Amino acid sequence: MATISANGELKEIELPVDLSSFLTEQGLIPSSVVVERNGEAVPPSLFRKMQLQDGDRLEIVRIVAGG
């Protein structure tokens, strides 16, 4: 087990897990969010390749369209 922070909330996760799978497990659609990991923006093309690590800090923002 590992602990990460997602939007300031501590989450216990099983490793290994990639960012895309984590987002899906949280009920989010990976293509509908913007993610920052440890202070750096993560391009959506890396969501499936990026393995989360114990202690990671994620900021996740939902993309909302409208006018």
N, C-alpha and C positions, 0 to 999 in steps of 0.2 A: 504494500500500500504506500501511496505517496500523498502529499498534501499540496494543493495549489490554491492560489487566490484568483477567483473569477469575479470581477467587478467588486472587489473588496470582501467577498464572501469565501470563506475557506471551504474547499471541497476535497473529500477523500476520493482518490482515483486508483484504479488498478493499472500498473504499468506492465508492458508497454501499451501506449495508446497515442494515436496521432491526433492532431488538432481537429481534423474533420470529424472523426469518430466521436471525440469529446463533445463537439458542438451538437451533433446529432443526438447524443445521449442526454443533452440538456434541453432537448425539444426545439433546437434552432436549426434552421436550414442554412447550411454553410454559405450558399450563394447570396444570402440576404443579410449578412453581417460583415462588419469591418472589425479586425482583431489587431490588438497591440499586445506583444509578448515581451515582458521585461523592458518596456519602454520603447520598443521598436515595432513599427508597422510590419505586419505579415502579409505578403501578397497572397491572394486567394489561390494562386497556382501552387503554393507550397503547403496548403492546409493538409493534404494527404501525406506529404513527405515529412512534415515536422512532428517529431516525437516529443511529447510533453515530458518534463523532468520534474522531480520533486523540488518544490519551492518556486516554481514558475508563477509569475504574476500576469494575469490576462485581464485586459480591458476589452469588452465586447460591446459593440454598438450595432443595433439593428438599423438597417437601411429602410427608410420610409419614403415612399414616393407620393407625390400629391401636388396640389397647386392651390 
